[in-house]
Every structure is written in C-alpha cells, then in structure tokens.
Amino acid sequence: MGAKIYVGGLPYATTEQQLSDLFAAHGAVASARIITDKFTGQSRGFGFVEMSSDGEAQAAIAALNGTQLGGRTLTVNEARPQEPRSGGGGRGGFGGGRG
C-alpha cells in the first residue's frame, strides 16, 4: 500500500500530469489528483499524490516541502484521513408550519 501525500499551494494552472511529473523524480507515482471546485471546475490550489511506497513518499515530502512552483510555495506533507463532515446546510429538523 502506498502513501498518500497532501500538496498545497499549487498554482491554479497546474495540471495533474505536471503534479505527477514533479513527484516522479522521487519515486513511482501511483496517482496524482488536483482538487477542483465542483461548480466551476477550477483548481482549488491543492491536490493529492499517492506514491508506491512509504519510503518514496517520505523522500518526496522531504525534497519538495517549502519549494517553489510557479511562484508559489508548496506545502507537502502526509495526508491525514478526511474528517467526517457535519450534515449542516439543512433546516436543522425544525418544523416549517405557521401557527
């Protein structure tokens, strides 16, 4: 099982292929994904890379964290599991009738 890496501070024009190529210099890239806004389709400036081994992931993190890409400083670290989101956005279970 590979290690998933969070990559923040990406220039908005960065492609998934460019992200993959950046990390490929440090080991085998299993996947590279840039997160986009679900309404506009534009990059949100961060993404995730999955490396084939933990050792390669650690090497990539050490080599790339704090480096510049397209004039922006990258934040590269081990991805944490996604926190559960609250249901929110609804009516909160309150009745809608008028008296």
C-alpha positions in Angstrom: 0.0 0.0 0.0 1.4 3.4 -1.0 1.4 6.6 1.0 -0.9 9.5 0.2 0.6 13.0 0.2 -1.2 16.3 0.5 0.2 19.1 -1.8 -1.0 22.6 -1.0 -0.1 26.0 -2.5 -0.3 24.7 -6.1 -0.6 27.3 -8.9 -4.1 27.2 -10.2 -2.9 26.4 -13.7 -1.1 23.2 -12.6 -2.3 20.0 -14.3 -2.4 16.5 -12.8 0.3 15.5 -15.3 2.6 18.3 -14.1 1.9 17.2 -10.5 2.7 13.6 -11.3 5.9 14.6 -13.1 7.1 16.7 -10.2 6.8 13.8 -7.8 8.1 11.1 -10.3 11.6 12.4 -9.7 11.4 11.0 -6.2 9.8 7.6 -6.9 6.9 5.8 -8.6 3.7 7.8 -8.6 0.6 5.6 -8.3 -1.8 8.6 -8.8 -1.9 12.4 -8.8 -5.1 14.3 -8.4 -5.8 18.1 -8.2 -9.0 19.0 -6.3 -11.3 21.3 -8.3 -14.4 23.3 -7.4 -17.4 21.3 -8.1 -19.3 24.2 -9.7 -16.7 26.0 -11.7 -14.2 23.1 -12.4 -11.3 25.4 -11.5 -8.4 24.2 -9.3 -8.7 24.9 -5.6 -4.9 25.1 -5.3 -4.3 21.7 -3.7 -4.2 18.1 -4.5 -3.1 14.6 -3.5 -0.3 12.3 -4.8 -0.1 8.6 -4.0 3.4 7.1 -4.1 4.1 3.4 -4.4 5.9 3.1 -1.1 6.2 4.9 2.2 9.9 5.4 1.7 9.4 7.2 -1.7 6.6 9.3 -0.1 8.9 10.4 2.7 11.7 11.3 0.3 9.3 13.3 -1.9 7.9 15.2 1.2 11.5 16.0 2.4 12.6 17.2 -1.0 9.5 19.2 -2.1 8.0 20.8 1.1 8.8 24.5 1.0 9.9 24.6 -2.6 8.6 27.0 -5.2 6.4 26.0 -8.1 5.1 28.8 -10.4 6.0 31.4 -7.9 4.1 29.7 -5.1 5.5 27.9 -2.1 4.4 24.3 -1.8 3.2 22.7 1.4 3.9 19.0 1.1 3.1 16.5 3.9 1.5 13.2 4.7 -2.3 13.3 4.0 -4.5 12.9 7.0 -7.8 11.0 6.8 -10.7 13.2 5.8 -12.7 14.3 8.8 -16.3 13.5 8.8 -18.4 16.5 7.7 -21.5 17.6 9.6 -24.8 17.3 7.9 -25.3 21.1 8.1 -27.0 23.2 5.4 -30.4 21.9 6.1 -33.3 23.2 8.2 -31.9 21.6 11.3 -35.1 19.5 11.9 -37.3 22.4 12.8 -40.9 22.4 11.6 -42.0 24.8 9.0 -45.6 25.3 9.8 -47.1 28.6 10.9 -49.4 28.9 13.9 
